[in-house]
């Protein structure tokens, strides 16, 4: 995140992944679930699988502009330390992400 603080513009590609595995508690053991909450196997751990959205998932490109002093405004969870991908769990009102109309279901 330190790199993002110095940026005035950011282009990100997002796609819906359904429900986020596990909860919001640090050091929590995560499990993979489908959008209905049923347990599923984790996705394949290949670079190619992580580069394109799964079939039926909408991919969206967002250009965020922080020139006017707005914060990035993304609530981010997951990461390598948890053995998970990066998940956006929320958007702060009035932020650059909110201005781009990025929504979290």
Secondary structure, 3 states (H helix, E strand, C coil): CHHHHCCCEEEEEEECCCCCCCCCCCCCCCCCECCCCCECCCCCCCHHHHHCCCCCCCEEEEEEECCCCCCCCEEEEECHHHCCCEEEEEECCCCHHHHCCCCCC
